[in-house]
Structures are given as structure tokens and as C-alpha cells.
Amino acid sequence: MIGFVDLHLHTTASDGTLTARETVSEAIARGLYAISITDHDTVVAVAAAQRAAGEALRVLPGVEVSTEVGIAEVHILGYMFDCTNRRLLDAFEWSRQGRVSRAREMVDRLNSLGMRIDYEQVAAVAGPASIGRPHIARVLVSEGLVNTQAEAFSRFLRHGGPAYAPRVKMAPEQAISLIRAAGGAAVLAHPGLVRDRKAVEHVLELGVDGIEAYHVDHTDAVTQTYLRTARERGLLVTGGSDSHGPRGPAPVKIGCVAVPDACADAIIRWAEGYHGHLEAGG
């Protein structure tokens, strides 16, 4: 089927600005063939998106997990796993608590800089979502302390900024193991954005199942580089807009990256084969 896919999307369940239903509606309006909801460290929006999509759109289970290799942050995408797997959900809860601690520390740092906000305001904006820097940015805007979320990031919340605080992250091998144990495919996210090339190679050597070659921040040259890597290593190819909706610090439209439908089809076939292998006792 022709229509393109978007396998990297965030909703209000993490740091996106569209609900699962709104994300599905936008994807259908743009004529997409399939999407994946890949919220940070949570899968609560997956079922809601699948219900909203019905037969009009294929919604693949997904997640994005932040990991560290040395000082480099590397994200691992998971696809087609069991969203009720207890080990995976426990790991997400651990990450969620780490996000809460980090948000509290960043609010304290902002207060020391004279930017007076309360953690309770940030928690209210986040609601049940996995709390993140965009929620802090929204409070800074609502309080009139900055004009835009982009300004909040550039002045305070960016990596290395005066209010930035690191978050404890799991190792990539742990994320890969958890995703695979839950029956899913582990994919290296947007390798072109990882500053340390050795970290990219390290994660590839760990045995990921795929690589995100198509991404809104990848140039054509970077995309071709990682398509070649995927061919050479026999990896799945994925891609997406990494959209956080229209009201985030860097608005990106759903479906703005031309990711071939074959990427979704290949992941579905991989999952069918992998699950069949497990059922056969392999």
C-alpha cells in the first residue's frame, strides 16, 4: 500500500501536545498508512490510539527509551512488544520516578535564577504524562517569564543550560533486553543526532534489530549512510517525524518525513516471525 508511515510520534502521554485521538485523526487526514506511538517511557497512549484508529489506520505499539553510553545520550525505540509486560512496565515506572526527581531539581535551579515557579504547577501541566522539560517550559510561558517554549529551552532548559539537570538513565543493553524480552524489536533512534560516533557503533554492536534511518533532522546524506548501514548489517529500517505536535518548542507536522510503507510492513513481518519462533520453542 502507498501512503507513507510515521513510526516516531509523541502524544500528551509524554511530552507531546496532541492526544492519542488527535494524533490518529491527523495521521488519517494526512493519508498515512501506519503510525507508531513512541512516547517516552510509557505505553499508556498506545491502546487509546488503536481504539481511535479502528480499521482506518494501522497503529503499531511503540516506545522511546532514553539510555546513556558514557556521557552520550542514545535513544532506543521499541516496536511490536507486549504492552502489558510487567518487567517493561516496572522499568518505565523507574524512569518515570527519575523524571519527577529531575523536574524538581530543575525547578529548584530556576528558582535560584529568580524564575519563580512551583513544581506543583509543572506536575499539573504534565497531568498523568511522563513529566519532561516541555512541561516546565509551558509553565515558564504561562507565568510570563519567557515568551515562548523555544526561549525557555535556549535560555534555561537546553543541555548545558543554567537550569538543566541530567536524568538517571538505563544502559542501552538493558533497554534492548527489556524490549526483546517483551517480544519487541529494539531500534537505534535518530543516530544522526548522537554526537559520539563511538556510542552509535557501541549500540549497533549490542545487537539492535533496526535503525531509524529516516528522521526529520537527518539530512539526505545521513539517511543514505544509515540505509547503507542497515543493508550491511541486515537491520530493519524505520523512520518518522518525531513530532511532538503543533504546540511544542519545535513544531513538526505528523507525516512530514517520507518514510516508505515497507518500513512498517517489515516490522510487522519481523514480529510475526519472532513470535512464531518463540512459540515454536526457538
N, C-alpha and C positions, 0 to 999 in steps of 0.2 A: 504493500500500500504506500502511496506517496502522500506526504503531508508534513513530514519532518516531526521530530520529537524534541522534548526538553526534559532532560534527565537530571537536572540540578535546580531545584526550586525550594524556596523557603516561605513559610507561612507565619501567621501570628502565633503559632505554637512555639516558635523560637524567636527569631529577630526579624521576621518578615512583616509586611504591613497589609497583606491580604489574608483573609481567612481561607481555609481549605476550599470551601464552596466558591468563594470569589476567584480563587486560583484556577479551579476547574472551569468555571464559566469563561474566564479569559482565555484559557487554553482552547476550549471548544470554539470560541468566537474567532480565534486566530487559525482555526483549521488544523490543529495539531493531531497527530495520530496517537501519540502516547506521551505521558509525562511521568516523572517520579518526584514525590515529595521527599526532600532530603533535609529536613530540619536538623538543627544542631542538637545532638544527644537526646533526641526524643522522637517517638513514632506516633504520638497521640493524634496527629492530623491525617495519618495515612488512611485509616478506616473511614473517616469523615469524607475525605476526598473520593474514595472509591464509591461510597454511597451516593455522593453528589454526581459522579460521572455516569453511573449506571452503565448502559451499553454504548454511550456516546463517545467514550474516551477510555483508553487503557491507562490505568494508574498503577505503576509498579511500586511496591514497598521500597522505601529508601531511607537513608540517614546519612549525616555527615558527622564524623568524629574528629576532634582535634587531638593531634598527638605531637610529640616532640622527639627530634633527633638532635642531641646536643642542644644548641641554642636555636636551632631551626624549627619552626612550626610547620608541620606537614599534616594535611587533612586526608582522611581515609573515608571514602564513600562506601556504603554498603547497599546492596540491592537483592531483592527477592528472598529475604530471610523471613523466619518466623517472628512476627511482631509480638508474640506472647512469650518468647523465650526468656526464662527467669534470669539466667546469668547476664544476658544482654540488658535487660531492664534494670537489674541491680547496678550494672556498670554505668548506665545512663543516670541513675539516681546519684551515684557518687560524683559524676561530672556536674550534675545539677547543683549539688551542695557546694562544689568548688566554685561554681559561677556566683552563688549567693555570697560566699566569702569574698570573692574578688570584687563584686559590686559594692559591698560595704566598704572595702578598703579604698576604692576609687572615689566614693562619696566623701570619705574622710579626707582624702587628698584634695578634692575640690574645695571642701570647707576651709582647709588650711590656706588655700589660694584666694579665699574671700568669696568663693562661689557657693552661696549658702543654699543647699538643698538637703532634703532628708532621704534616708534610704527608703522609708515608708512610701514616699512619693514614687520612687523608682519601682518598688515592688507593685504598687497599684497600677502603674502603666504596663508593667510586664504581665500582670494577672497570673494565670496558670502557666504562662510560657516559660521556656528556659531563659533566664534573665541574661542580658548582654549589654554591651556598650551602647547600642542604638536606643535602648530604653532610657539610659542615663542622658543621652543626647536629647531625647524628646522632652525630658523634664527641664533641661537647661533652656531649651527653646520656649517651653510653656511659661517658665519663670522670667522670661525676658533677659536672661543672662547672656545669650548668644542669639543671633538672628536666624541661623539655620543649623540643621544637624551636621552638615558638612563643616561649618565653622567650629562646632563643638569638637569634632574629631581633629581638625587641623590644629586647633589651639590647645586642646587638653587631652583627648582620648586616644589619639594615634599611638602606635607603638613607639615608645621612647618619649611620649609627651609628658608634661608635668603631672598629670593625674592618672597616667597609665599604670596599671598593676598587672603583673603576669598572673596566669592561672595555672594551677597544677593540672597537668595533662598526662594521659596514659601513654605508654610506649606504642609505636606503630605495630609491633608484633603482637601486643595484647589486643589491640583493636581488630587486627586481621583475624586472630584466633577466635575472638568472640563472634565476629560476623560469620566466619566459616562454620563454627560450631552450631550456629543458629540456621544453617542451611543456605547462607547467602554468599554472594560474590563480593570480594573486597577489591576496591578500585582506588588507585592513587589519584587524588583530586588535583586539578589545575597545576601540574608540575612546573609549568612556565612561571608560576608566581613564587615558587620556592627559591629563595635566594642562594641556598647552598646546594650546588650540583651533587656533592657527595651524599647529601641527605636523600636526594632523589634516587641515586643509584643504590643506596642502602635499602630503601623501601622496596625497590624493584627486586633486589636480591632476596628479600624476605619471602617472596613468593606471592605477590598480589595476583589477582585474577584478571585485572584490567587496568587501563589507564585513561584518564579523561583528556583526550587529545583536543576536542572542541570545547572552547570556553570563550566567554565574551572578552576576556583580557588577553587571550592568545593571539598573536599575530599569525598571518598565514604561514610564515616560516616556522614558527613554533609548533603550530598544528601539524605541519608536514613532518617535522622532526619526530613528534611523538606518534604519529601514524606509522612512521618507519620503525620506531622502537617497538610498537605493538606487533607489527608484522614479524620482526626479527625474533621476538620473544614468545610469539603465539598468544598474545593477550587480547582480551576483549577491549573494544574501543567504546568509550562513552563520551557524552558531552552535554552541555546545557548553558543556559543564560546566567545561572547563579543569581537569578532575580530574587530580590527581597521586596518586590512590589514597588508601586509608584511613589511612595512617601518616605523612602529611606534616604540615607545620606548620599547614596549614589544610585539613583533610579535606573533600573534596567527593565526593558519590556520582556515579558514572557515570550519565548519562541523567537527571540531576535538573533539567535545563532542557528545556522543551517546545519543541524545535526541529522544525518541520514536515518531514515526509519530502520535501516538494517541494524543500527546500534541497539535499539530496543529489542528487535527480533532475536538478536544474538544472545542477549542477556536472558531472555525467556527460554531459549533453547538450552543455554548453559544450565539454567536452574532445573529444567526438566531432566536433563542428563545427569546432573549432580544428585538430585533427589532420587532418581531411579537407581543410581549407583549405590547410594546409601541403603535403599530398601532391599537391594539385592545382597547386602552384607559386604560390599566392597570397601 
